[in-house]
Amino acid sequence: MYRPSLKPRDRFASLALVGALHAGLILALLNLSGAVDIVSRQDLTQLIDIADPPEQQVVEVKPAAREEGEASPPNIESKATPVVDLKPKIVLPTPNPLPVSPTPKEGTQTTQGAAPVPGPGTGAGGVGTGTGAGGSGSGPGGGGEDGIAAVRARLATPPLRGRDFPRQLLASWPRGADIFTRLRVDENGVVIECDVMRGTGYPGLDAEVCAIVRQRVRFTPAVNRRGQRVADWFGYRQEAPR
C-alpha cells in the first residue's frame, strides 16, 4: 500500500498554496471582464421611444336639412332597353297557271269548253268513234238506244284476293292501299279496258294489278231494252291484300 512521504505540516502548506492560486485567478478574471451595468426597466422605456398610434377620427355624415313638408329628391328611374320587333316575312305561294283557250270564242274546237279537257263547252267535240256509247258512234255496239245498257254488267267471279297476286307484287303493295278502277266490259263479259281512278301512288304497281284484273275477272254482260248484249262500264274496287 502506497503512503505519502509528506508530513502533515507540509501537506497543509501545499493545500493553502493551491487555494491562494485559485483565488488569484478568480480576481484576475473579474478585473479583465470589466463591470456590468444593470439598466432598470424604467430607464429602458425612456431609451426606446414608443409612439402611441394616432386616434381615428369618425366623420358623421348628416343628411341635408330640408324644410318641413318638402318633397324628397326624385329617385333614379330605370328605362327598359328597346327591342326591335322583327316581322316575319310571309311568302305567298305562286298559284298554278290555269289553262287558257288559245282562240277564245272562235270556231268549234274542243278547246272552247270550260274544262282543260274536251268537254261540253261552247265548242264540244263532234262525232265520236267509241264502241257504241255515243249517239251516232261507229263502234261495234251501234248507236242510239240499242247501245244503252238497260241491265248493267254484273261481277261473275269473286273479287281477287291476296293469293291471286304474285309474292313480289304483294311485298311492294302499301298496307291498306285499295285500288279503285273503272272497267270496260264487252258483250262477252270480258274486261277490255282498265282505268285506275285512285291507286296506290305507284303507277307500275297499279298497271300490274289492272293487267291481272283483266285476265282473271269476268262479268255477266249487260243487255239493252231488246235483250241484246251490249258493252258497259263497271266500277271495281280492288282491296289491299293486307
C-alpha positions, 0 to 999 in steps of 0.5 A: 500500500502506497503512503505519502512521504509528506508530513502533515505540516507540509501537506497543509502548506501545499493545500493553502498554496493551491487555494491562494492560486485559485483565488488569484485567478478568480480576481484576475478574471473579474478585473479583465471582464470589466463591470456590468451595468444593470439598466432598470426597466424604467430607464429602458422605456425612456431609451426606446421611444414608443409612439402611441398610434394616432386616434381615428377620427369618425366623420358623421355624415348628416343628411341635408336639412330640408324644410318641413313638408318638402318633397324628397329628391326624385329617385333614379328611374330605370328605362327598359332597353328597346327591342326591335320587333322583327316581322316575319316575312310571309311568302305567298305561294305562286298559284298554278297557271290555269289553262287558257283557250288559245282562240277564245270564242272562235270556231268549234274546237274542243278547246272552247269548253270550260274544262282543260279537257274536251268537254261540253263547252261552247265548242264540244267535240263532234262525232265520236268513234267509241264502241257504241256509247255515243249517239251516232258512234261507229263502234261495234255496239251501234248507236242510239238506244240499242247501245244503252245498257238497260241491265248493267254488267254484273261481277261473275267471279269473286273479287281477287284476293291476296293469293291471286297476286304474285309474292313480289307484287304483294311485298311492294303493295302499301298496307291498306292501299285499295285500288279503285278502277273503272272497267270496260266490259264487252258483250262477252263479259270480258274486261277490255279496258282498265282505268285506275281512278285512285291507286296506290301512288305507284303507277307500275304497281297499279298497271300490274294489278289492272293487267291481272284484273283483266285476265282473271275477272269476268262479268255477266254482260249487260243487255239493252231494252231488246235483250241484246248484249251490249258493252258497259262500264263497271266500277271495281274496287280492288282491296289491299291484300293486307 
